[in-house]
Amino acid sequence: MSAPAADQNVQAVDLAQLPVPQLNQLRTQFEEEENMLTQSLAQLKGVQSRFVESQECVAKMSKKDLGKPILVPLTSSMYVPGELANTETVLVDIGTGYHVKMDIPSAKQYFDRIIEYITKKMEVVQKNLVEKDKLRQVTTDILQLKLQAQVQQQQQQAS
C-alpha cells in the first residue's frame, strides 16, 4: 500500500465528541505507545554508545601498540589474555554473528556511517515520542474537562 492510499484511510476524530470510556482507552493507548518509544530510544542510545566506544578503540590503535597485552572476548562475559599481533586491520562485528576484516580507515568510516544512521533513527523516534506525548496530554485535558462537567451536572441534579 502506498503512502497516499494510507492517508486516504485516516479520518480525523474530534476528541471532544468521544465519550469518557473511549477517551480513557485512547489515553491508555498513547501511554503504552510512549512507553514503547521510550524503551526503543533507550535501546538505540545503548547501541549508539557501544558503536561510539568501538570507534574510539579503533581510532586509538597505533603501530606502537603492536605486541601489547590485551584481553580477547570469547563471550560477553569471558575473556582470555592475548597479544596484539596486527595494528593494520581489525575484525568488525557487522551483526548476526558475521565479522569482516577491515583496515583502520575503513573501520572508522563504517562506524561513522552506523553512528550517523542510528542518530537519525533516534531523531525519528524522539519526534514520534514528542507527538505521542502531545496527543496524550490533549486527550488527558479533554478527559478532565468531561469529568469535571459530569461532576458539575451531578451536583446540579442533586440540588
Phi and psi in degrees as a GROMACS rama.xvg file:
@    title "Ramachandran Plot"
@    xaxis  label "Phi"
@    yaxis  label "Psi"
@TYPE xy
-83.5007  164.953  SER-2
-62.2641  -43.2735  ALA-3
-61.955  -36.5204  PRO-4
-66.4739  -37.2809  ALA-5
-67.2057  -37.8401  ALA-6
-65.5569  -31.1775  ASP-7
-68.7767  -26.8739  GLN-8
-83.2894  -10.6379  ASN-9
-84.621  129.216  VAL-10
-118.442  139.188  GLN-11
-79.2514  136.246  ALA-12
-118.979  129.712  VAL-13
-77.394  111.38  ASP-14
-61.6886  -29.8732  LEU-15
-67.3657  -19.5954  ALA-16
-88.0107  -11.7613  GLN-17
-78.3688  144.504  LEU-18
-71.9079  163.545  PRO-19
-56.2591  -45.4665  VAL-20
-60.5438  -38.7127  PRO-21
-69.5139  -36.7753  GLN-22
-64.1969  -40.9157  LEU-23
-61.2025  -45.1982  ASN-24
-63.4417  -41.5275  GLN-25
-64.6727  -42.5331  LEU-26
-62.2889  -42.3897  ARG-27
-62.1541  -41.5413  THR-28
-62.1724  -43.9596  GLN-29
-63.9511  -38.4523  PHE-30
-63.9573  -41.9139  GLU-31
-64.6724  -41.7266  GLU-32
-65.7284  -38.3078  GLU-33
-61.3789  -44.7385  GLU-34
-61.3785  -42.7424  ASN-35
-63.2123  -43.7829  MET-36
-66.3295  -37.1271  LEU-37
-63.7431  -42.3181  THR-38
-64.671  -41.5396  GLN-39
-61.8226  -42.6473  SER-40
-63.3865  -41.0459  LEU-41
-64.5383  -40.7074  ALA-42
-64.7902  -42.6759  GLN-43
-63.293  -38.7116  LEU-44
-63.5781  -40.3895  LYS-45
-63.0908  -44.5244  GLY-46
-64.1057  -43.814  VAL-47
-60.3718  -43.3133  GLN-48
-65.0801  -35.0944  SER-49
-66.6946  -39.0917  ARG-50
-69.4049  -38.0701  PHE-51
-63.0253  -41.7211  VAL-52
-62.7993  -43.1956  GLU-53
-62.9176  -41.215  SER-54
-62.118  -41.7303  GLN-55
-65.274  -38.6828  GLU-56
-64.0255  -43.2418  CYS-57
-64.7185  -40.119  VAL-58
-65.625  -29.4335  ALA-59
-80.4079  -15.3413  LYS-60
-66.2829  135.298  MET-61
-145.806  169.14  SER-62
-61.8297  -26.9407  LYS-63
-70.5845  -14.2443  LYS-64
-81.4181  -8.07641  ASP-65
-56.6084  128.446  LEU-66
84.8339  -1.1279  GLY-67
-70.0739  138.468  LYS-68
-70.0167  138.734  PRO-69
-138.622  167.978  ILE-70
-106.804  125.59  LEU-71
-100.892  123.464  VAL-72
-74.7603  126.196  PRO-73
-93.3042  -39.2997  LEU-74
-136.764  -175.651  THR-75
-69.5315  -15.9682  SER-76
-125.284  -0.103959  SER-77
-122.935  127.152  MET-78
-124.655  149.953  TYR-79
-124.04  149.654  VAL-80
-70.0379  145.971  PRO-81
-152.03  -174.615  GLY-82
-134.547  134.977  GLU-83
-70.8069  112.052  LEU-84
-100.298  -14.3061  ALA-85
-147.695  125.04  ASN-86
-110.449  6.77254  THR-87
-90.204  -34.0615  GLU-88
-131.554  157.93  THR-89
-132.947  158.838  VAL-90
-101.092  117.654  LEU-91
-108.103  127.508  VAL-92
-77.4763  115.043  ASP-93
-102.18  11.1168  ILE-94
108.211  158.762  GLY-95
46.1742  36.9816  THR-96
82.1922  6.211  GLY-97
-96.0778  137.335  TYR-98
-124.836  142.379  HIS-99
-125.824  134.032  VAL-100
-81.3557  124.161  LYS-101
-132.875  151.126  MET-102
-76.2375  165.653  ASP-103
-58.8074  -48.382  ILE-104
-60.7471  -38.8979  PRO-105
-65.5425  -39.5337  SER-106
-64.3246  -41.4125  ALA-107
-61.297  -44.7608  LYS-108
-62.9247  -40.9625  GLN-109
-59.4746  -48.8774  TYR-110
-64.551  -37.6096  PHE-111
-58.6559  -46.9316  ASP-112
-63.1381  -44.6786  ARG-113
-64.8031  -44.2967  ILE-114
-63.4506  -41.4864  ILE-115
-62.974  -42.7411  GLU-116
-62.2317  -46.5781  TYR-117
-64.8655  -39.8686  ILE-118
-61.1377  -42.0338  THR-119
-63.8208  -41.4243  LYS-120
-64.087  -38.3685  LYS-121
-64.0422  -38.368  MET-122
-63.938  -40.0959  GLU-123
-64.5493  -45.8682  VAL-124
-63.5832  -41.5359  VAL-125
-62.2264  -41.9891  GLN-126
-62.4177  -44.314  LYS-127
-64.107  -37.1648  ASN-128
-63.9136  -42.6039  LEU-129
-64.0649  -42.1473  VAL-130
-61.3079  -46.6611  GLU-131
-62.8392  -38.3095  LYS-132
-64.1395  -42.3523  ASP-133
-62.8013  -44.7806  LYS-134
-63.4139  -41.5802  LEU-135
-62.9394  -42.146  ARG-136
-65.6915  -43.4644  GLN-137
-62.5559  -44.2088  VAL-138
-62.0123  -42.5503  THR-139
-63.47  -42.5163  THR-140
-61.4741  -46.2326  ASP-141
-65.2436  -40.3116  ILE-142
-61.167  -43.9604  LEU-143
-63.6667  -41.2589  GLN-144
-62.0277  -43.2149  LEU-145
-64.803  -42.0579  LYS-146
-65.666  -39.362  LEU-147
-63.9249  -40.7927  GLN-148
-63.8124  -39.094  ALA-149
-65.0129  -42.2849  GLN-150
-63.2081  -44.6203  VAL-151
-61.7715  -40.8314  GLN-152
-64.4923  -41.7574  GLN-153
-66.0331  -37.5856  GLN-154
-66.4757  -38.8631  GLN-155
-67.5558  -37.4633  GLN-156
-70.7103  -31.5622  GLN-157
-73.6775  -27.4549  ALA-158
